[in-house]
Amino acid sequence: MRNEFCVACSATHIILSALPSSRAPPALHIFEVSRLTQPSAPSSPDTARVRMGQQLRAARKACALTLKQLSAVSGVALSTLSKMELGQVSVSYEKFTAVARALNIDISQLLSDPDAHHGTVPTRASTTQSPDYDTGNYSYRLLAGDYPQRTMTPMYGRIMARRIEDFDGFIRHAGQEFIVVLSGKVRICFESGENLTLSKHESAYFDSGQGHIYLSLSARDAEIMVVMTPA
């Protein structure tokens, strides 16, 4: 998902990312999900950005990298990295994963509480209490971010964007992605020109390496559960 990927446990968006493979058209599936509960207010975008920036700086210094070196390795502009560390800018999931990959860490280390307990027992996550991050077009909550050596990244998401023009470009990242709509209606626009429109309880699975954008077609922001596989 590009920019993209905060509410009740009953509602779930799943995003899966894997290494780019074939460009086969996305498959569409339908799943039943439980009823949504009233979402709680997310934390301040500024607070989330500052928290992420502090953890990014700590991870970079632990790797003994300068901002310039991290920029060269990750492909993210030096100016963007600087603003990320200062909590001055919201970035897409694509840039998050690029930075995390360059630092050889899980994305959860940039979004989750650094003091969170890590264990191998089953982990329960809340779509109202998990770490949240607002990109402007999407608002995400990382689920089960403290589970060690995760092989997928589940996130609850709220889609605020209504127009393709709201984005700088299509979002793409290594991996595979699964999305199920919890409430509202969502259109997935692919750079190939193909579109998928999903109503509540419908889902899609596709290659995240294919440029894509999520748009809400509802009067209210659409809610989704996304699961992405790591590259």
Backbone as a ProteinNet text record, in pm:
[ID]
protein_1_A
[PRIMARY]
MRNEFCVACSATHIILSALPSSRAPPALHIFEVSRLTQPSAPSSPDTARVRMGQQLRAARKACALTLKQLSAVSGVALSTLSKMELGQVSVSYEKFTAVARALNIDISQLLSDPDAHHGTVPTRASTTQSPDYDTGNYSYRLLAGDYPQRTMTPMYGRIMARRIEDFDGFIRHAGQEFIVVLSGKVRICFESGENLTLSKHESAYFDSGQGHIYLSLSARDAEIMVVMTPA
[TERTIARY]
85.6	0	89.3	45.9	136.3	130.8	53.2	54.8	-27.5	-27.7	-136.4	-106.7	-133.3	-153.8	-187.3	-733.4	-748.2	-884.2	-941.2	-1075.5	-1098.8	-1213.4	-1249.3	-1193.3	-1174.9	-1120.5	-1207.1	-1335.8	-1425.1	-1395.9	-1332.8	-1303.8	-1159.7	-1137	-999.9	-962.4	-840.6	-786.2	-659.6	-637	-515.5	-430.9	-300.7	-212.4	-96.7	-73.7	35.6	132	262.2	358.7	461.1	494.9	595.1	677	782.6	866.1	783.4	805.2	726.4	738.3	629.1	632.5	564.5	464.9	397.2	301.7	257.9	165	23	-4.6	-137.1	-241.9	-361.5	-465.8	-502.1	-535.4	-569.3	-691	-687.8	-800.4	-896.3	-1023.4	-1125.1	-1192.2	-1200.9	-1262.3	-1357.7	-1448.4	-1543.2	-1530.7	-1524.8	-1513.2	-1614.5	-1659.3	-1748.1	-1662.7	-1693.2	-1621.7	-1722.4	-1676.6	-1766.9	-1809.1	-1909.8	-1962.7	-1860.7	-1857.2	-1766	-1820.7	-1729.5	-1768.7	-1727.7	-1772.6	-1742.6	-1593.5	-1523.8	-1381.6	-1349.8	-1232	-1187.5	-1102.4	-1084.3	-1005.8	-860.2	-794.8	-653.4	-570.3	-444.5	-356.1	-324.7	-276	-243	-141.5	-162.7	-64.9	74.2	82.2	212.2	279.5	203.2	258.4	310	234.1	274.8	401.6	408.3	525.3	650.7	634.4	749	799.4	705.7	744.1	820.2	768.1	834.4	972	982.6	1109.6	1215.5	1176.8	1271.5	1322.6	1232.2	1273.3	1355.5	1326.8	1406.9	1549.1	1561.7	1694.6	1774.8	1707.2	1774.7	1821.7	1736.1	1772.3	1886.9	1884.5	1992.1	2125.3	2123.8	2247.5	2299.3	2207	2249.2	2323.2	2291.6	2359.2	2480.2	2508.6	2622.6	2616.4	2497.7	2478.9	2446.1	2498.6	2458.8	2330.9	2263.3	2144.2	2177.9	2292.3	2333.7	2355.5	2416.9	2441.1	2309.5	2218	2088.9	2010.3	2021.4	1953.5	2004.2	2135.4	2195	2150.9	2139.6	2104.2	1954.7	1872.5	1727.7	1661.6	1726.5	1665.6	1567.1	1555.4	1468	1550.3	1498	1571.7	1621	1742.4	1801.8	1711.2	1654.2	1567.3	1443.8	1391.8	1275.4	1311.1	1428	1472.9	1490.9	1547.6	1567.9	1435.1	1336.1	1204.3	1133.4	1158.5	1099.6	1151.7	1281.8	1340.4	1293.2	1261	1213.5	1062.2	996.5	851.5	777.2	836.2	778	704.1	704.5	642.1	582.7	472.5	413.5	456.3	494.2	540.8	458.7	470.8	394.3	452.9	373	419.6	541.2	543.3	654.9	787	787.4	910	943.6	841.7	864.7	939.6	889.9	951.5	1091.3	1113.5	1247	1347.6	1307.9	1397.4	1420.8	1313	1326.7	1416.5	1402	1485.1	1631.2	1657.2	1793.9	1858.7	1777.8	1829.2	1825.3	1773.4	1763.1	1679.7	1565.8	1475.3	1333.6	1245.4	1104.7	1039.5	942.4	873.5	811.8	778	717	810.5	942.2	1037.9	1033.9	972.1	957.8	822.7	726	590.9	546.7	599.9	553.7	629	572.2	636.6	765.3	881.6	1007.9	1017.8	934	937.9	834.5	766.9	663	723.1	644.1	690.9	698.9	807	823	822.3	736.5	730.5	681.9	679.1	636.8	496.5	432.4	296.2	199.7	80.8	-16.4	-36.3	-43	-52.8	-189.8	-249.5	-379.1	-356.7	-421.8	-403.8	-538	-536.4	-658.1	-649.6	-757.8	-758.8	-783.1	-806.8	-825.5	-705	-618.9	-506.8	-370.9	-364	-236.4	-177	-43.8	22.9	-38.6	-66.7	-128.6	-36.6	-60.9	18.6	-70.9	-69	-155.5	-71.5	-98.6	-22.6	-93.3	-214.4	-291.6	-398.4	-360.4	-455.8	-508.9	-424.7	-462.4	-424.2	-496.9	-459.3	-448.6	-332.8	-308.6	-287.6	-320.4	-281.3	-211.9	-87.2	-10.3	-58	-94.1	-146	-39.2	-31.4	64	207.4	239.8	374.3	482.8	445.4	545.9	569.4	500.6	524.6	658.8	749.3	884.5	887.7	976.6	1001.3	871.3	790	665.7	695.8	610.9	626.2	518.9	437.9	339.5	313	259.9	231.3	81.6	7	-136.4	-160	-249.2	-280.2	-428.4	-477	-613.7	-598.5	-683.9	-669.5	-799.5	-786.1	-897.7	-855.7	-938.6	-904.5	-978.3	-900.5	-959.8	-959.2	-867.3	-850.9	-972.2	-1008.7	-1120.3	-1075.9	-958	-913.6	-770.6	-742.3	-605.7	-512.2	-565.5	-482.7	-433.6	-490	-445.2	-308.8	-262.2	-136.1	-26.8	97.6	211	233	186.3	202.3	148.9	149.8	103	200.3	147.4	227.4	264.3	389	434.8	543.5	546.9	650.3	657.2	769.9	788.8	688.1	638	549.3	415.1	326.5	189.6	97	-24.2	-115.6	-256	-314.7	-452.5	-531.4	-646.6	-731.2	-874	-938.4	-1080.7	-1146.4	-1257.8	-1328	-1417.1	-1397.7	-1475.5	-1601.2	-1588.4	-1705.2	-1683.9	-1793.7	-1785	-1757.2	-1712.6	-1679.6	-1544.4	-1462.3	-1324	-1298	-1227.2	-1179.6	-1028.2	-975.6	-831.3	-795.7	-717.9	-676.1	-533.6	-512.8	-380.7	-319.7	-187.5	-120.1	-140.5	-183.7	-211.8	-340.1	-417.3	-545.4	-663.6	-635.1	-742	-788.3	-917.2	-973.5	-1054.6	-1052.4	-1138.2	-1220.8	-1351.2	-1437.5	-1487.5	-1461.6	-1496.3	-1597.1	-1702.1	-1800.4	-1767.8	-1843	-1822.4	-1819.6	-1719.9	-1700	-1639.2	-1606.1	-1536.8	-1387.2	-1306.5	-1162.4	-1091.1	-962.4	-879	-738.7	-669.9	-531.8	-452.4	-338.2	-262.1	-114.1	-36.6	107.4	131	194.1	216	315.6	391.1	485.7	416.8	289.3	210.8	156.6	189.1	146.4	-2.5	-40.3	-181.2	-213.5	-340.8	-391.3	-528.2	-555.3	-686.6	-765.4	-890.4	-978.7	-1107.6	-1159.7	-1289.4	-1398.6	-1498.8	-1613	-1733.7	-1713.2	-1822.8	-1826.1	-1941.2	-1952.8	-1860.6	-1850.2	-1758.7	-1632.3	-1525.3	-1399.7	-1422.3	-1369.1	-1381.5	-1281.7	-1318.3	-1230	-1192	-1065.6	-1016.4	-923.2	-898	-792.6	-698.9	-571.4	-472.9	-365.2	-319.7	-208.8	-106.5	19.5	125.9	232.9	289.2	400.1	528.9	631.7	758.4	830.1	919.6	994.9	1092.1
-117.4	0	122.4	215	326.6	404.8	508.6	592.6	529.3	490.1	420.1	370	8.6	37.5	48.4	130.6	242.4	237.4	123.8	125.8	5.1	-61.7	-166.6	-301.8	-388.1	-521.1	-598.4	-568.4	-640.8	-608.8	-493.6	-453.6	-483.5	-534.8	-571	-543.9	-482.8	-463.4	-546	-622.3	-701.1	-661.5	-631	-592.8	-690	-756.6	-851.5	-805.4	-807	-768.2	-878	-910.3	-1011.5	-966.2	-1045.6	-1006.9	-1001.4	-899.7	-888.7	-1015.9	-1066.1	-1185.8	-1156.4	-1236.4	-1215.4	-1098.7	-1049.7	-938.1	-987.9	-1106.3	-1162.9	-1073.5	-1065.5	-978.7	-1020	-923.9	-953.4	-1045.5	-1132.1	-1223	-1162.3	-1189.8	-1133.2	-1245.2	-1228.5	-1329.2	-1259.4	-1332.9	-1275.9	-1349.5	-1273.1	-1329.8	-1263	-1335.6	-1277.7	-1229	-1110.5	-1058.4	-1015	-1000.3	-964.7	-819.3	-783.2	-647.2	-550.4	-430.5	-327.1	-260.6	-223.1	-143.5	-0.7	89.6	230.2	255.1	317.7	340.4	446	429.4	531.4	631.5	747.4	851.8	812	825.2	791.9	895.6	859.3	955.8	1067	1177.3	1291.8	1251.5	1292.1	1260.5	1309.7	1426.7	1480.5	1388.2	1337.5	1247	1119.6	1063.8	940.9	963.8	1077.7	1107.2	1126.3	1197.1	1220.9	1089.2	1002.5	871.9	791.7	788.8	716.3	775.1	908.4	973.8	940.4	937.8	904.8	761.7	670.3	531.3	509.7	587	579.6	627.7	737.8	791.2	691.2	630.6	533.3	412.5	364.5	248.5	282.5	402.7	444.2	454	514.6	528.7	393.7	301.3	166.6	96.8	135.4	77.5	161.5	267.3	354.9	412.4	456.6	514.3	663.4	741.2	881	886.5	1000.3	1015.8	998	1049.5	1038.7	893.3	816.4	674	596.8	627.6	558.6	592.6	716.3	757.4	677.4	659.3	586.2	439.9	381.3	238.8	215.9	306.2	286.9	342.7	441.7	505.4	615	643.7	751.8	879.9	988.4	1114.7	1156	1211.3	1254.6	1355.6	1449.6	1550.7	1486.7	1381.2	1311.7	1238.6	1173	1102.4	1198.8	1314.6	1414.8	1459.3	1484	1526.2	1412.9	1288.4	1174.3	1169	1186.6	1180	1294.9	1407.4	1523	1521.1	1419.8	1410	1517.3	1560.9	1671.3	1628.7	1499.8	1456	1316.2	1290.9	1157.4	1092.9	967.8	899.9	774.4	722.5	605.3	477.8	372	240.2	198.3	236.4	203	255.9	381.2	439.9	378.7	349.2	282.9	151.3	69.7	-60.9	-47.6	52	72.7	106.9	194.1	232.9	115.1	44.1	-70.1	-176.8	-201.2	-301	-258.6	-130	-80.2	-92.5	-80.4	-90.8	-235	-325.3	-467.1	-486.5	-414.9	-427.9	-448.2	-492	-505.5	-368.4	-343	-213.9	-181.7	-284.3	-261.8	-186.2	-197.5	-127.1	23.5	65.9	208.8	260.8	171.1	213.6	175.2	64.5	14.2	75	53.2	94.4	15.7	81.3	9.2	-75.9	-47.1	-124.4	-235.9	-256.4	-359.8	-497.5	-583.1	-718.4	-802.8	-876.9	-966.3	-1109.5	-1191.4	-1330.9	-1417.1	-1545.9	-1639	-1692.7	-1640.8	-1685	-1614.7	-1668.4	-1601.4	-1456.4	-1367.9	-1224.6	-1171.3	-1095.7	-1033.3	-884.6	-831.7	-691.6	-621.6	-491.9	-411	-309	-294.6	-195.4	-55.9	-45.9	86.2	128.8	33	64.6	44.4	-23.5	-49.2	80.3	83.9	204.8	248.6	379.6	429.2	526.2	539.3	631	685	816.9	883.6	939.8	896.2	945.5	1061.8	1093.4	1197	1135.8	1030.7	959	833.7	774.5	655.7	676.8	609.9	603.6	456.5	415.4	274.2	247.5	125.8	74.6	-59	-65.5	-189.2	-287.2	-407.6	-508.4	-613.5	-653.5	-756.4	-720.7	-592.9	-549.4	-600.4	-641.5	-689.4	-840.2	-906.1	-1050.2	-1070.7	-1150.8	-1165.8	-1244	-1200.5	-1269.5	-1294.3	-1189.7	-1201.4	-1228.5	-1307.1	-1334.7	-1264.2	-1182.8	-1101.5	-976.3	-873.8	-747.1	-716.9	-744.2	-712.8	-569.6	-499	-361.4	-333.1	-251.3	-201.1	-65.1	-34	91.9	166.1	298.1	385.4	463.8	460.7	525.1	658	766	899.5	951.3	902.4	953.8	920.6	1017.7	999.9	1012.5	1070.6	1095.9	1048.5	996.2	955.1	1074.3	1193.4	1314.4	1349.7	1286.3	1312.2	1249.9	1162	1090.5	1146.3	1131.2	1171.8	1072.3	951.4	847.1	716.6	612.9	481.9	424.4	349	287.8	145.6	112.8	-23.7	-61.2	-186.4	-235.3	-386.9	-442.8	-587.2	-662	-773.4	-856.9	-881.4	-938.9	-963.5	-899.8	-868.4	-790.9	-849.6	-855.5	-902.2	-794.9	-760.3	-657.6	-708.8	-680.7	-710.2	-581.9	-547.1	-424.1	-450.8	-369.6	-384.5	-297.1	-180.1	-92.3	0.7	42.8	131.4	56.6	130.9	74.6	127.2	39.6	74.4	43.3	133.5	106.3	95.2	-15	-30.8	1.6	105.9	147.4	98.6	24.5	-27.2	54.1	64	141.5	81.7	-43.9	-109.1	-54.8	20.5	72.1	-7.9	-123.6	-207.7	-154.6	-166.2	-124.3	-237.9	-247.2	-340.8	-260.5	-281.7	-214.6	-318.2	-293.4	-388.2	-327	-401.5	-359.4	-424.9	-391.7	-447.6	-600.2	-658.6	-802.9	-865.8	-786.4	-839.9	-815.9	-894.9	-885.6	-902.5	-873.6	-889.7	-929.5	-998.8	-1044.4	-1010.8	-942.3	-902.8	-885.3	-872	-849.5	-702.3	-676.2	-538.6	-463.6	-537.5	-473.1	-401.6	-431.5	-361.8	-233.5	-118.6	9	10.5	57.2	55.5	170.9	204.4	310.9	269	294.6	268.6	399.6	394.6	510.7	471.1	559.6	536.1	590.1	508	550.8	583.3	580.3	601.9	746.5	785.6	919	929.7	820.7	815.7	741.6	763.5	694	543	471.9	326.4	266.1	152.2	81.1	-53.4	-87.7	-211.4	-284.8	-411.3	-485.8	-529.5	-503.8	-539	-626.9	-725	-809.1	-811.3	-781.8	-781.7	-882.3	-948.3	-1038.7	-961.1	-992.6	-920.9	-961.2	-874.2	-905	-1017.6
0	0	0	-62.1	-68.4	60.4	67	187.1	299.6	300.3	359.4	472.2	647.5	633.1	798.1	1365.3	1462.1	1530.5	1506.6	1568	1659.3	1647.6	1742.3	1706.6	1805.4	1780.3	1684.2	1683	1595	1450	1425.3	1289.5	1259.4	1138.8	1107.9	963.6	937.8	804.3	800.3	696.1	692.1	572.7	592.6	483	476.4	365.9	354.7	246.9	273.5	173.1	155.4	31.5	5.9	-110.6	-144	-256	-382.6	-466.8	-588.8	-670	-714	-796.3	-927.2	-960.3	-1087.9	-1078.8	-1193.2	-1198.7	-1222.8	-1169.1	-1190.6	-1128.1	-1189.6	-1135.4	-992.5	-907.8	-769.8	-761.1	-661.7	-642.1	-542	-557.8	-469.4	-391	-259.4	-173.5	-77.6	-20.9	75	208.6	317.6	450.3	542.1	642	742.6	858.7	908.9	1024.6	1129.6	1252.2	1361.1	1351.6	1425.3	1422	1479.1	1422.7	1469.1	1595.1	1681.6	1796.4	1770.3	1850.8	1830.8	1847.7	1749.5	1760.4	1865.8	1926	2019.8	1945.6	2003.3	1936.9	1931.5	1813	1801.8	1874.5	1901.4	1965.1	1866.8	1919	1834.2	1729	1600.5	1495.8	1532.5	1597.9	1636.7	1737.6	1833.2	1934.7	1870.4	1778.1	1710.9	1628.4	1558.3	1476.5	1562.2	1674.1	1762.9	1820.4	1862.6	1916.9	1813	1690.2	1583	1554.3	1553.5	1525.1	1627.4	1753.6	1859.7	1846.1	1809.8	1795.6	1669.2	1563.9	1443	1470.9	1541.6	1573.3	1657.4	1756.3	1842.3	1761.1	1669.1	1586.7	1491.7	1435.8	1344.3	1417.3	1535.6	1612	1658.6	1689	1729.8	1617.2	1492.5	1375.3	1334.8	1412	1384.2	1243.1	1203.4	1070.5	1081.4	988.9	979.1	896.3	898.9	816.8	669.2	629.4	489.4	450.5	539.1	510.4	505.1	597.9	598.3	472.5	427.8	305.1	186.3	179.6	68	68.1	185.8	196.5	175.2	226.9	222.6	97.5	34.1	-82.1	-44.5	85	132.4	141.4	90.3	86.3	224.7	229	355.1	426.1	350.9	411.2	474	409.6	464.2	592.8	593.3	713.4	830.1	801.3	905.7	964.2	877.2	924.5	999	956.6	1026.7	1170.6	1187.7	1321.6	1410.3	1348.9	1424.4	1444.8	1388.7	1401.8	1326.2	1214.6	1138.5	1013.6	982.5	858.6	876.2	805.2	800.7	669.5	674.8	553.8	528.4	408.3	367.4	425	419.9	463.8	382	256	167.1	222.5	266.8	321.5	456.8	535.7	663.7	644.5	553.3	532.2	473.9	389.1	331.4	440.5	533.5	643	738.1	772.7	863.9	802.9	672.4	605	606.6	584.8	583.7	721.2	826.5	963.9	1014.7	931.4	967.3	1094.3	1100.1	1213.9	1162.6	1251.3	1216.8	1225.4	1139.6	1139.3	1275	1351.5	1482.7	1576	1554.5	1639.7	1617.9	1508.4	1483.2	1532.3	1547.5	1582.2	1722.4	1774.5	1903.5	2020.1	2139.1	2262.9	2278.3	2288.3	2298.5	2423.5	2525.6	2649.9	2651.8	2537.2	2531.9	2557.1	2619	2650.1	2523.8	2511.8	2397.8	2448.9	2394.8	2436.3	2322.9	2346.8	2242.2	2269.9	2372.4	2402.2	2307.3	2287.6	2200.7	2243.7	2145.3	2173.4	2136.2	2227.2	2201.9	2173.7	2070	2033.2	2024.5	2050.3	2045.9	1933.9	1858	1751.1	1806	1937.4	1999	2081.2	2119.8	2207.1	2141.4	2029	1963.1	1909.6	1889.3	1837.8	1705.8	1693.8	1571.8	1499.1	1369.4	1287.5	1176.8	1158.9	1062	948.3	824.6	709.5	640.2	684.1	616.9	527.7	454.6	370.1	439.1	523.6	599.9	745.6	833.1	973.5	1008.8	1063	1090.7	1238.7	1279.2	1410.6	1388.6	1427.8	1416.6	1522.5	1481.7	1573.8	1604.6	1730.6	1774.3	1736.3	1743.3	1706.4	1798.3	1920.9	2014.9	2006	1910.1	1895.1	1826.3	1882.6	1826.6	1695.6	1608.6	1481.7	1404.1	1394.2	1318	1170.6	1106.9	963.6	882.2	949.3	878.4	961.5	896	963.4	953.7	1060.6	1059.4	1108	1041.6	1079.8	1064.2	1154.5	1141.9	1075.2	980.2	909.9	889	879.3	845.9	722.7	618.3	491.3	480.8	479.2	468.9	325.4	242.9	106.6	19.9	-66.3	-159.6	-304.5	-329.6	-466.7	-487.2	-605	-638.8	-629	-660.3	-659	-518.7	-416	-279.5	-252.2	-343.2	-324.6	-416	-372.8	-455.8	-569.7	-551.5	-652.6	-598.8	-681.7	-638	-535.2	-443.1	-336.5	-376.3	-355.5	-384.3	-285.5	-248.2	-157.3	-172.6	-135.5	-149.4	-63.3	-114.3	-35.5	-100.6	-22.4	-64.3	37.2	-5.6	78.3	76.5	194.3	207.9	280.5	227	288	298.1	411.6	427.4	478.6	419.7	456.1	577.2	680.7	803.1	799.9	741.6	729.1	611.3	548.9	434.3	305.2	205.6	75.1	31.9	-26.7	-62.8	-209.7	-275.8	-411.4	-407.6	-461.6	-474.6	-618.8	-638.6	-772.5	-796.3	-905.9	-939	-1052.6	-1053.8	-1157.2	-1295.6	-1300.8	-1428.7	-1491.3	-1413	-1461.4	-1410.3	-1350.5	-1297.2	-1161.6	-1133.1	-1005.7	-944.8	-811.9	-739.9	-640.3	-640.6	-544.3	-444.9	-316.6	-211.4	-114.9	-87.2	11.9	145.4	247	380.5	375.8	440.7	452.4	326.7	226.5	109	124.2	50.8	67.2	-66.1	-64.4	-183.6	-140.5	-228	-204.2	-329.4	-314.5	-433	-401.7	-506.5	-497	-463.2	-348.9	-304.9	-392.4	-473.9	-563.6	-678	-699.4	-800.5	-738.3	-797.1	-741.4	-713.2	-594.7	-556.3	-462.5	-456	-369.1	-318.1	-191.3	-133.4	-127	-169.5	-159.8	-89.3	-7.7	55.7	-35.5	-61.4	-142.4	-54.6	75.5	169.8	218.7	270.6	329.1	450.2	526.1	639.9	599	672.4	642.7	649	550.5	549.1	647.2	703.3	797.4	735.2	752.9	693.5	791.3	761.6	827.6	716.7	734.7	632.2	694.6	619.1	663.9	550.8	584.1	484.4	524.9	427.6	456	435.6	514.7	499.7	372.5	326.3	205.2	233.7
[MASK]
+++++++++++++++++++++++++++++++++++++++++++++++++++++++++++++++++++++++++++++++++++++++++++++++++++++++++++++++++++++++++++++++++++++++++++++++++++++++++++++++++++++++++++++++++++++++++++++++++++++++++++++++++++++++++++++++++++++++

